[in-house]
Amino acid sequence: MARSKARRTARSAARSRPRSVIAALATGTLVTAVCATPAVAQGNGGDNGRGNGHGRGHKGHHRSLGEPDYTPTPESLAKHKVPEWFEDAKLGIFITWGAYSVPAFAPKDGSGSKYAEWYWSEMNRKDSATQKYHLANYGKDVSYDDFLNQWKAEKWNPDDWMKLFKAGGAKYWTLVAKHHDGIALWDSAYTDRTTVKYGPHRDIVKDLVDADDKGGYGLKKGIYYSMPEWYNPSEPVQWGGWFGRGAPKNPFTGEPVPYTGDRPVKDYVMDYQYPQMTEVVKKYDPDVIWCDIGGVNNADRFMADYYNQAKNRVNPKEVAVDNRCGNKSYDFTTPEYSVEKDIKTAKWEASRGIGMSYGYNAQETAADYLTADQLVTSFVDIVSKNGNLLLDVGPKADGTIPDPQADRLKSLGSWLATNGEAVYGSRYWTQAEDSGSNVPVRFATQPNAFYATALQWPGSSLNLTAPVPVKAGDEVRLLGYDKPLAWTKDAQGRLAVTMPPQSAVKAESAYTFRIAAKGYDASRATLLGVTPSATSAHPGETSHVTVDLANRGDRSAPGGTLSITNPFGGAPIVRSYPSLAAHGRTSVTVDVPVPAGTASGDHKLAATATGGSETFTAASVLHVTGPMTRVSLPYTDDVIASPDAPTAGDFGDGYAYAGQELPAAGPVTVGDVPYTFPSGAGSAANALVTAGQKVAVPDGAYSGLHVLASASYGPADITVTATYTDGTTRDLRLSAQDWMTGAGTTAAATSHRYHAGQLQDAVTKIYSQALPLDPGKHLASLTFGGSSQGGHTRADLFALTLEG
């Protein structure tokens, strides 16, 4: 799944980004939330600004042992929540190891794929650098599968890997158990094309799982599985012929070569792919399934079964699936060799190698790898934006990890040994960075502490302009230095921290400052996240207020009491909550009647949890829904195609939404907001590409606006200017999310898109978003500006509704 239109052509995407080819208080109930949907937050700081979420309420979903199972539908699978442990872990290790590790070649000059694991594909591309390398070094009679037999793993000790991953600060690992070459790294009942029958003659998955378990390393386990293969003779042609290419041939002679160990099947998905995916779950019980490429699949069925087997056991566990299985459902997105530009509230995981390849490339030297400083600062940036880093190591064919890769990993672990309290279990703040600081800074929060990490040494003073939550009596400390630092805050809220001598600080690469109450001890602190949310309700209706309690730490958290305020007056409701295991969570739900006559808009509520001697407070809002007015948009572009008009519509570069999978033209309701959805028929315009257009609105006082929107090359940040009848204006920021990889509330989703008249597999989306207006003034018009990113990035609006 591509992040921008530049990556949407299957052929170019397959070459340039192979892994990613192509979101009165009456009753109270306590729910053990094994799987739940998180609050939609406007940032993640609470009343104390230190890490307990606040945000507009949503309709939450809570699941636990004994509740109905997941079913193989997008609606059911969407109720699954990314695991708490995954939210807290931040760092995992990707392991890309296979027959491709024998030639260990990819060109560094950009003349072909930079990924050494794509050796077989590149070897078959006429006149490619890899084909020339193969001919010069192995000759035309050596096939790719000969490398399988040459792959011996003779020096592999899985325990050594576990020790390295642990030393590097990782909390989980993900092994490439079957890449696009179709070689299974386990003892599979569905093919003989395995490392048990050939090459190493070992069940690599089992040996790695056993090393983790028997060695007591405590790392979570992930399995990568490529959905398609390049040359499986039983596979249908996919992605324009880049996968399912038919039985392999010698690229120099054109003669057939064996697909070693293959067992032909009638149905690639139901007789091979789906059974293999089920098999690795039953045999190895992974915590993560990391699909790749997508294409033909039975992923909905697989995911429902995977989620159910995890929760329906004596000791339930939390599991996760990425966004590359080829269906609409997933727990996290997966940019590769790139990071999100800003905070993305939906969980994401960036992956990359320490060099430019995932698999081992012998052409690379230490100079081609990230430096320790680059690795640390990139990691800090990712964490500040709600991401995890899945850092890849590419072992040699003998099973050893190259020293430069191991050294970088140890450097990251060393930094985490000092600064890990700002990383593990942390959450993003209301902003990721400070545009006015004297050095680049990234922010993170813990329940009762706030962190600012400087990506460079600040000099004599660290100067911050962001509204960091520091108050009289707080201490500012630099991790790796044993004394509190002097600080001042001026009338504009700017913080200045006096720096100690750099030689006295036991830290390198990045420098983390902690703001907390005097006496705060991170080694003893409980990391209890408190996240309240509330469903929207009309006056006279009832809102369901849910408070999610999550233990983000590695040790148990004591039980205690929870106090929830009533936004409409009256005594707070108090409930008890149980002790929570490490990375465990629970939820408390109460019903809040909304009195008749209550004004529409957001009403503040707060939740305070007290466990042992510690208190954790967070704020949210309960939204009271007002009358809705649908507004016509002056559409400028046709971006929707259909079977009757497959070449109509252009979202850019000849791509278009599949209209037959979008809502029908006319009234449509998303959540509790009614819209008028545009028509995708013929070549009629159905989207407003924002470029400064002024939209007149019915005269009236409104508390908010709701839009259906998306972006190409997104996200696209635009300014929406509200002009009131008294002549005043107010600028609002709308971030339209990318039509394929964005985060937020999905109003509509498709499984296909059109390109140049052809229907292609691709998940596309349109999102619902809301912005506040001043209900005390009458609105005259709204002006929608162009994307601040410029270039090809643009925002498309499909519908507009005003809320009174």
N, C-alpha and C positions, 0 to 999 in steps of 0.2 A: 504494500500500500504506500503510495507516494505521498510526499508532503507538499508537493507543488506540481503545477501543470508541466513543468520542465521534466518531471520524472514520470509522466503518465503514459508515455508511449511504451508499450510492452517491450519492444526491442531495445530501445535505448536504456530503459530502466533495468532490464536484465543484464545489460553490459556494465552500467555504471554503478548500480546499487543492487547487486544480486540478491542479498538476503531480503530486501524489502521491495521485491518486484511490484511489484506493482503496489456516543457516552454516558359563681361558687365553684372550686376545683373539686370534682366529684369523685372520680375513681382513679386509682393508681395501680399499675401492674408492673411486675418485674419480669423481664424477658432475658434469658441467656442468649445473646446474639452471636451465634456461630457465624452467620452470614447476615449482613445488613447493609443498607444503602446510606452513605454518609451525608451529612448536611452540605447544602450548597452554600459555601461561605464567601463572604466578601473579603476574604483575607483570613488569617488564622490567629489573630490576637484577641484576647478576651478583655474584660474590664481592666485587668492589670496589664494588658498588652503583652503578656508573656506566654502565649501559646495555647490558650483554650479558645476554641472557635467561636466566632459569631457570624451571623448571616441570616438572610431571609429564610423563613421556614420552607419546607418542602414536604411532599407526601412520602414519608419514609416507609421502607419495607424491612421487616425483621423476621429472621428465620432461625429456627433452633431445632435441636433433636426432638422428634415427635411431631413436627409440623409437616405439611404436605411436601412431597419430594419435588425437585425441579423436574420440569418436563422439557422436551426438545423443541421449545419455541422461543423466539427472541424475547417475548414478553416475560416468560418465566426466567430465562437466563439473565435478563437485565437486573433481576433482584439480587443477584450474587454480588458480594462485596469483596474487594481486594483484601487479602488477609492482613490482620494487624501486624503480624511479624514482618510482612513484606513492606508495609508502610514504614516500619521502624528500622529495617535492616540497612538500607541505603547502599550497601556495597555487595555485589556478587561477582563471581569469577566465571567467565565463559571459557570453555575448553574446546578448541577446534583441532581435532586430531584424526587423521585418517590415512588412507593410501596416498593421498596427495602430499603427505608429509615426507614421502620418499623422494620425489623430484624436487619438492620444496622450492618452486620457482614461480615468480610473477614479475613482469617487467616493472621497473620503478619510473620509467620515463613517460608513462601515460599512454603508451601505444596499445595497451590492452588492459584487461581487468587487473587491478592491483591486488586482487585476492588470490592467494596461492591455492586455496581450496577449489578454485574454478579451473584448475589445470586441465581437466579432461575436456571441458567445454571449449576452452581457449585452444587446446591442442587440435581440435577439430575445425577451428576457424581458419580458413585459407589465408596463408601468408602472415599469420599472427606471429608475434614475438615468441609466444609459447610453442607454436608449431615449429618454428625455426630452431628453437632451443632443443626441442625434443629430437628433431632429426639429427642435429649436430652431436648430441650427447648420448642418445639411445638408439638411433637408427629407425628406419621405417617399419621394422618387423616387431618392435616392442610395443605392446598394447598397454592401455591404462591398467587393465586388470593384472598385468604382470607386476605392477607396483603393489597390488594387494598381497601377492605372495612374497614380495621382498620386504614387506612391512613386518618386522619381527618383534618390536617392542621389548628388545632383549634387556634393556636397562630400566624398565619401568617398575617403579615401586609406588603404588598408589598412596601409601602412607606418607611418602615424601611430599607428594602433592598436597595432601591435607595439612601437613605442617606448614608448608609455604602459604597456603590460602589463609590459614589461621593467623600466621605472622603478619600477613598483609592486611588484616583487619576485616576480612570478608565474613559475611554472615550466611552466605549461601553460594552454591555453585550450580552451573548448568552445563551439562555435557552434550556436545553434538553427537547424538546417538545414531543418527542416520542423516547423512548429507545428501545432496542431489545425485551423488553417484550410486545411491541405493545400497551401500554397504552398511549392514546393521552391526552395531558394536555390542550386540548381546546374542544370546542363544535363542533365536526366533523359531517358532514352529511353522512359520509361514514362508520361509525362504531358507535356502542354504547359502545365500550370499551374505555371510556373516564372518565376524572375526573369530568365531569358535571353529568354524569349518576351514577357514583359510587364514593366512597371514599370522597374526600373533597367537592364534589358537587359544584365545582367552575370552571369557565373558567380561568385557571391559566395564560394562555398566555395573554388573554384580560386584566386581572386585572393588570398584570405586565406592559404591554404596556400603559395602562391608567395611572398607577401611574407615569411612566416616563413622559408622555405627560402633564398630569394635574399638576404635581409637578414642571414642568419647569426645570427638571434636565439636559435636553439636551443631554442625552446619546443615541448613536446609538443602534439599536436593532437587535439581531441575533436570528435565530431559528435553533436549531439542530434537524435533522431528520434522524433516522436510516432507511436506505433503506430496509434491510431485517428484519425479526423477527425470533425469535427462533422457535416458535410453532404455527404460523399462519397456520391453516389447508388448506388455499387456496394457499399457497406459494410453489413454486417448491424447490426441494432440492438444496442447494447452499453451496459452500465452503466445499465440502467433507462431508456434513451432519451437519456442525456446525450451519447452518441456514436453515430454511425450514425443520425442523425435523419432521413435521407432528403434529397432534393434541396432546396436552400435556397429560401425564399420571402421575399417582402417582408413584414416584420412589421406594416406599417401597412395593406397592402391584401390580403394573403394570396395575391398573384399569384406565380407561379414567377419566379425570377431565375436567371441562368446561373451554373453552377459553372465559371468561366472556365478554359478550357484542359483541361477534363477529358476523358479517354478512358475510356468505360465498359468494364468488364471483368466476366467471369463470376465469378471467384474473387478477392475483395478481397485475401486473404493471398497466394496463390500466383501471381497474375497482376500484383500491384501492390506490396504491402507488402514481401514477401520479396525480390523482384527489386530494388526500390529500395535496400533495406538492403545487399544484395550489391553493388549498383552503386557506392555511395559508398565502400565498402571498396576495390574494384578501381580506382576513379578517383583517390582521394585518400589512401589508406593511412593512415587515422586511428589514433592510439594508444589512443583511448577511444571506445567507442560508448555513448552516454547515451540509452537508451530512456526513454519516458515513457508512463504510463497503463496499459500492458499490454493485456489483452483478447485477441482472437483473434490467433494468431501461429504462426510456424514458427521460434521463437526457438532451440530446441535445435539444429536443423540449422544455423541461421545461426551460432550461437556456436561450434559444433564447427568449421565451415569457417573462421571468423574466427581462432580460436586456431591452427588448423593452418597457415593461410597465413602467420601471423606467425612460427611456429617453423621451418617447412620452407622456409627460404631461406638463401642463402649467408651472410648476416649476420642471424641471427635477432633479432627484437625482442620486447619484452614488451608486451602489450595488455591492456585491461581493459574489462569490461562492467558496467553498474550493475544494480540490482535491480528495474527497472521494465519489463522486456521481456514480462512475463506468464507466464514459466515459473518453475521452482523454482531456477534456477541464476543465480549472479551473483558478482562479485568484491568489491563494496562496496555498502553501503546508503546511503540518500540522504535524511536528514531535511531538510525545508525550513522556513526561518524558525523553526528550533528546533535545539537541540543536545542531545547525550546528557547525562544527569544525572551520569554518572560514567564511568570508564574502560570502554570497550567494546573487548574484545580483537580482535574481528573488525573489519576496516577499514571506516571510514565517512567520508562526505563531506557536510558541511553546505553547503547552498546558500541564498543570500538575495540580494536586491538591496541597494544602498546606501540606498535608500529602502524603501518598502513594496510596490513593484511591480518585476517583472523588466523588462518592457517600459517604454519611456519614458512617463512620465505627466506631462504639462505642468502638471497641477494641483499637483504637488509642488514645493516650494521647498527651498532649502538647509536650512531649519529642519526639514524632514521626513526629512532624511538622518541616518544615523549620524554622530556627531561622530568626529573622529580618535581621541580617547581610547576611545570606545565600540567602534570598529572594532578597534583594537589589542587591547584587553582581551578582547573576544570571541574574536578569533583565537588569542590565547595560551591561553585556556580550551579551545578546540577541540583544539589541538595536544596539550595535556596529557592529553587523554582518547583519544588515538589517532585523531583525526579530521583531515581536510583541510578547508579552506574553499574553496568554489567561489563566488567573489564576483561578482555579476552587475553588468554595465553595460548600460544601455538607451540605445543611440544614438538621436538624432533621425532623422527621415526623411531628412534630407540627408546622413547618415553621420557627423556630428560627435558626439562624446561630450560631454554637458553639462559645463560647467566645474566645478560642485560635485562631480560624480561623479569627474572626473579629479583634482580636488584631494584628495579622500579617498584615492584610490588612491595618489597620490604621497606622501601622509603615511604610509601604511602602508609604502611602499617605503623611505622615509627611516628609519623605525624599524627595519626589517629590515637596513638597511645597517650599523647599529650592533649589533643584537642577533641577526642571522641565524644565528650559530653555535649558538644555543640552539634553533633552529627546524629548519633544513634538515638532513635526515638524522637528526634526533633520534627518540627513542622514549619512550613513556610509562614512568613509574616504577611502583612498587608502589601509589602513591596519587597522585591528581591534585592535591590541595590539602592545606593544613594547617589543621585546624579551630581550633588553638590559637595561631596566629600573630597578631601585633599588627596586621597589615594582610592583606587577601586575597592569597594566594600560589598560584602554579601551578608544578608541577615538570615537568622534562623531563631526559632523559639522553642523553649521547653515550658512545661506548665507553670513554673515559678521562676523562670530565668529567661533572659534575653541575650542573644549573641550577635555580635558584629565581627565579621572576619575580614581583616584587611589583606588584600592580595599582594600588597607590597609593604615594606617597612615604612611607617608614616613619617619618620623623622622625629622631630622634637615634640610633635603633638598630633593626635588623631582628631580631625575636625569633621563632624557629622552635621548635616542639615536636615535629615529625615527626623520625624517626630518620635524618636526612640523613647520608650517608656522608662525614663529614669526620674526619680523623685528624691527629695531630701531624705537623707539617711541611707540611701542605697550605696552599695559599693560597686566600683568598676574595677575589675581585675583582668589582667592579661594572663591567659593560660601559659604556663611555663615560667611564670615569675611569681615569687612568693609573697608579694606585698600588694595591698590595694593602691590604686593610682588616684592622684588628685584629678578632679574634674570640675568644670563649671558649665552652666547652661545660661545663655543670655535671654533677653526678653523675646527674641524671635524663636526661641526653642532650639537654637543651635548648641550642640554639645562639643566641648573641647576637652580632650583627655591628655594629660601630661605624660609623655613617654619616659620609661626608664632607659638606661644604656642598653643598646642592642646586645652587647656582649653578656649581659646578665640574664638574658632570656633563653630558656631551653626550648626553642622552637625555630623552625625554618620554613621556608616556602610560603606560608601564610600565617597570620597572627590573629588569634581569636580573643576578643574582649567579651567578658561576661558582665552583665548588669543584673544585680539581684539584691535582695535584702541583705543587710549585714548579717554575717554568720551562715549564709547559705553554703551548704556542703553538698556538692554534686555527688560525692561518693555515697552519701546516705539518703539523698533526696528520692522521694517516690515520684515517678513520672506518670501521674494520673491525668490523662486527657479528658476534659469535660466538653462535650459538644451538644448544646441544646438546639432543637429545631422545632418548628411548628407548622402544621398544615394550614393553608389559607382557609378562611371561612367568611361567610357573609354575616352581617348582624342577625342575631337570633339563632345562628347555627353553633356547632361545637367544633373547636379546634383540638387536634390531638397533638399534645406537646411531648416530644421524646427527647430524653437526655441520654446520649451515648457516653458510657464511661469506659475508657480504654487504658489498660496498663501498658505503657510504652517501654517499660524497663525490663531488664533481664532477671529480676527477682520479683517475688510476689508482692502485691500491694494489699494493705489491710482494708477490711471492710469499714463501713461508716454510715453516715447519714447524708442525705441529699435534700436540699431545700430549694424549691422552685417558686419564684415569685409569680403572682397573678397580675398580668398587665392591666387588668381592669379594676384593681383594688381588692381588698380583703386579705386575709391571712395567707401566708405562703403554705404550700403543702410540703410535708416532710415525709420522706421515705428512707428506709434503710437499703443498703446495697452490700453484697457479699465481698469477701476478699477475692482478689483476682490473681490468677497465676500469671507468670511472665507472659506478656503479649496477649493476655486474655482480655475479654471485654464483656460488657453487659449493658442493658438498656432499661431505663425506667420510662414508662409512658403514662401520662395523665390526660384526662379530658378537661378542657377549659371552655365553658360556655361563653359566647360572645354576646353581651347584652344588646338587645334591640336598640337601635338608635346610635350605636357606636360609629364614630367617624371612620371612613375608609382610610387605609394607609398602614404604615408599619407601627406597631406598638411594642415597646421594649419589654423583654423578659430576661431574667437572669437565673442561673443555676449555680449553687454552691455546694460542693462536696467536701465533707470533713472526714478524714480518715486518720486515726492516730492523732498526732499533734500537727498535722498539715492540713491546710485549707486550699481548695482549688475553685476558682470562680470563673465563669464564662458568661457571655451575653449573647443574645440573639434577638429576633423580632418575631412577632406574630402578625401576619398580614391580614388585615380585614379588607375584604374585597368590595370594591364599589361598582357602580354601574359601568358598563362597557359600551364604547362607541367605536364601531369599525370605520376606518378612514381609507378612501381610495388613494392609491399611489399613482403617480405619473410614470408608468413603466417605460423604460427606454430600450430594453434588450429582450430578445428571445433566447432563453437558456435551457429550454425543455424540448426534447425530441420525443417521438412516439413511433409505434409501428407503422402508422399511416403516414408519418412524415419523419423518417429516420435521419434525414440530413438537415432538418430544421433545428434551430437552437445552436448556440455557440457560447459555452461558458469560458471559452478561450482555447486556442489551438485545436479547434474542431471537436471539442468534447462537449457533452450536454447531459443533463439529467434524463433518466428514463421515466417519461411522464406516466406510463402505465403503472408504475410502482409508487407514484406520489399520490397524495389525496386528490380526489376529484375536484374540479373547479366548483367553487361555491363555499358555503359555510363549513367551517371546520373548527373544532375545539381542541386546544392543547392545554392540558391541566384544567384550569377553570377559566381560560381566556378564549373568547370566540374570535375567530379571524375570518376573512374572506380569502380563500386560496385562489390564485390566478389560474387561467386556463393554459394547458400545454398543447392545445390543438393548433394545427397548421403552423403558421409563422408569426402568430400574434405575440406581441411583447408581453412578457410576464415577470420581469424583474426590473427593479430600479437600480442601476449601477450608479452609486453615489458619486456626485461630482459638483456639489454645491447647490443642488436643487432645493427650492423652497416649496413646502407642501402646506397649503391652506388647510385649516382644521375647523370644525364646527365650534362656534363660540361657546366657552364653558370653562369651568375650573376643573382641573384634572390632577390627580395625585401621581400618575405615572403613565408611561407609554410602554407598549409591548410590541415587539417586532419579530417576524420570522426572517432570518437572514443567514447568509453564508459568505464565504470568501474563496477566491482562487489565489494561490500563492500566499495563503493566510498564515496567521491571522491578519486581518486588516483593521487597523485602528482608525476610527473616524470621529470627527467632532460633530455632535448634534446640537444645534443652537435653538433653544426654545425662546421665542419672542412673545412677550405678553402684551396685552392691549394697553397697558400703562407705559409702554415704550421700553421697559427693561428687558434684558436678555439674560440667559443662563446657558453656559456651555457644558455639555455632557459628553462623556467619552463612551463610545460603543466599540467593543472589540468583536468584530464579526469573525467567526471561527472557520478554519479551512474546511472545505466541503467533504474532505476525506479523512482528515486526521485531527479535527478540532475536538475540543472538550466543551461540555456544557449540556444543557437540556436538549435532547434530540426531539424535534417536532415531527420529522419525517425522515425515513431512511430507505434506501434502495439497495438491491443486491447487484445491480448492473448500471452501466452508463453507456452512452453512445459515443462513438468516435468515427467520424467520417462516414456516418450511416450504418456502422456496424455495432451490434450490441456486444458489450464486453462485460466480463465478471469484474465487479468493483463495488465496494460499499461506499455510497455517497450519502450525505446528510444535509438537512436544513435544521437550524437551531432556533429555539425561542429564547428571547432575551428581554429584560425589563430595565428601564431607567426611571429614576424618580423625577417628578415635576413638582412645582410649587402649588399646592392646592388652594392657597390663599389668593391666587391671581388667575385672571382669565387668559387663556392661551390664544394667541392669534395665529401662529404658524410655527413650523419646524423646518429647519434647514439642515440637510444632510451633506456634510463635507466629504471630500475624497479621501482615499487612504493616505495616512501619514507616511506609510512605508514607501510609497511611490513605485516606480517601475511597473511590473506586471501585476502587482498586488491590487486587488479591488474588492469592494464590498458590494454584495447584491442583496436587496431587500425585496421580499415577496409579499409581505402583508404588514399592516399597521393597525393597532387598536389602542385607543386611549381609555384609561380607567379614571372614573370620577372619584 
